[in-house]
Amino acid sequence: MKRRTRQQQTQTAELLKSCIKRDWTINFFIYVCVLYRHSRTRKYESELHMCRLEVLAVEFSEYHPLKAITVTDSKSRRGGRKGSTSSSSSSSSSVAPDPLSSMLYGTDPLSLFAAVSETPTLPHSISLGRKREEEVGSDFEPWSSKRGEILSRFTTTEKLSINLFMGSDKTSSPSSAVSEKVRTRLEELDDLEEGSQRELLNLSQQDYVNRIEELNQSLKEAWGSDQKVKALKIIVQPKSSLLTLIMHISGLVVNSSSKFCVSVLQLRYVEAALLKCNRFLTKSGIQEMLQRLTAMIRGIGDPLVAVYARAYLCRVGMEVAPHLKDSLNKNFFDLLASFRQVHGESVQNQLVLQRVEIPIYLTLYSPAIHWILQCVAYRAPEVLLTEMMDRCKKLGNNALLLNSVMWAFRAEFVATRATDFIGMIKDCDEAGFPKHLLFASLGRSLSVADPPESERLSILNEAWKVITKVRSPRDYINCAEIWVEFTCRHFTKREVNTVLADIIKHITPDRAFEDAYPQLQSVIKKILTYFHDFSVLFSMEKFLPFLDMFQKDSVRVEVCKSIMEVFIKHQQEPTRDPVILNALLHVCKTMHDSVNALTLDDEKRALSLLINGFICMVSFGRDFEQQLSFCVEARATFCNLEPVIIHLIHTVNQLAMETRHHSRKTAAFVRACAAYGFITIPSLTSIFSRLNLYLLSGQVALANQCLSQADAFLKAAVSLLPEVPRTISIEGKQRSSEPFLLDFINNFLSTLLVVPDHPEQGVLYLVRGLLNMVQDYTWEDNSDAKIRVYISALPLLGAMSQESYLYTIPKVDSNETLYGGDPKFIAEINKLCETLIGQVLDHLKGLGRDEVRYCVSKSIYTLQT
């Protein structure tokens, strides 16, 4: 082996001449010649020791990247003698400023800019801002967030009308004289007197809202372009606004006697809208104007019109002067005083004439009263709630007012008086406002605040006595869904199971659950919020029957996903509880069965992650056979999700590795694990998933001394190589498969070093089989991938010729032990090396000069890495 044959010497000389003639890289020539001559003897331990990094002791006085930096500043002194050198001043305290640290203390430029911008410039007669406790904070819900909900709640199919201003498009120049500006505005007023108006009829509710928004935008543009008269006409032209839209929605028609009231009311709305401007006139102007407008609203005869006028005044008051709570309180107390008009003869006759029932009419008051009370109760003391409750009692526990009080005040205040509120609810008249709505409002407060512990059971019993008597399935589930959270928050599975049974009883008849999926989903989410022990959850008798009500596929899948998300998040330890496993298998199967040909890849990926998370939490301890049986069942259950099948193969391989130090009793189990992978891998559609799993499973079998199974996996991988397509789809784009194939082959070659030859096969039969497949594979045109594989195989052959291998598998005899450095084995390696180098040379001869240099440099890089 140490002496070269005559044929080798001749080929080496030809290679040297060819390299010199073609100006090839001499390094490649030397490397190939060394391999071609013979593989040098390697001493892996000494080489590893030499390649280790040198360890040096680091003194604390030396430089460290986290150590403070000392800056030395050199400046030339002014006024010094001509020609003198600059003096240097050094200080250890002169450290470079850190912009990130300065940001923490608010000294960075953006913080300084923000601090300046937060202090507006106002006239000297005006205060430079109220105290912080007088400002409206983020905990106050603005009217803009309520408006959308109100408009969606109060809908109508009737057609509405609106009067629009049809003024001229004349615009005055900012640089014109004062007389010209006055003349232009007088002409605009003349246009208004001539009746330049247009009434839009038969508008739908959404069209009406859109026109109001257009008017609002036109108002801003007119005011911004100094067209003040036009802006004023836009304000006074519409006969009604979004604040009075509720009356139109309810079908109420303002009679002729109240049309004048509405027109006058619009002027009062304009005055309220301009309330903020009074701060530029007098310091006390806002307070005086609030009191005056509050008194003026008392003259409005229609109680519904009056309550929305008060609501708008409260809205403006909270924006301009939230600290003037006295005016807001007087506004609400006036509302209480005038609320008796609702049951008066005038309003009742009007409702009969309009054929409007009292419950529908009373619901129109809710948005306005809710808003007024929210403004009054904002950061109000607890004493105010006591006063409000007393006033409600004097009004006979009016249900509408009582409902708004529970909505407006802090949940903590309401929770401490929950028993008192229940007593007031019992004394309410149910004709105008159902009691279950009152209990729903009380339940919202109790879901976020805790009542006294001694009263919780009685509160739940009193509430459920009323809720369970509600006949309408829609009203029932709306109320029950709220009280489920109170039940889960303070009671055990026994009470929750009772509530679920009652819900099933009310919602099942006539398939009423089909119209209550959002509420039923909310019930599930609230239960999952408080019950993280799934052994307790699935022990509820009515939980799974409750899940059966979700019969719409999309909704059922969403519910199952929410269950699995909570399980994966909160399950701390693996489980083998049969109750949990059976229930969650059913849940996961529901998600799996929803997959079809139209399911998006992202959805499949999300479902697979949830199912894989469940599989990871299943453990039968040392009962490996039961664990394998579970994987067999899961394979049949989740056959349509390829990521789950891949995860199951990994799980079984891991199971086999856990029994690596096995005896004869467990040898059959390891072979069963190998059989699981060998049967399952062909069902995968991704060819690279199959290749990698064949290789991984072969490595696992080899580690477990299952040599025949390892051979079977590796042979299957080699036989699969011709099926690899030239392009594969990655994230929806077609890409070349060569980089992935080369990575796999390199990994495969590194495994072959420790694989012993089969006694019935030839020497290096797996290496030869792999190289034959590479030879026959249809590579891309002008590709050097095949040659790179040949070059990568040379280090493998060199490692195989060593007396001791770089790495081995315990209890597995590699070829170094089987052949013991036999000359025939070394000769076979040399022959294979000659063939590979010959292929490389043939490839290089067919390339041009530039291509050769590029190919050689890539080859050297491949060999070095």
Disulfide bonds with the S-S distance in Angstrom:
none
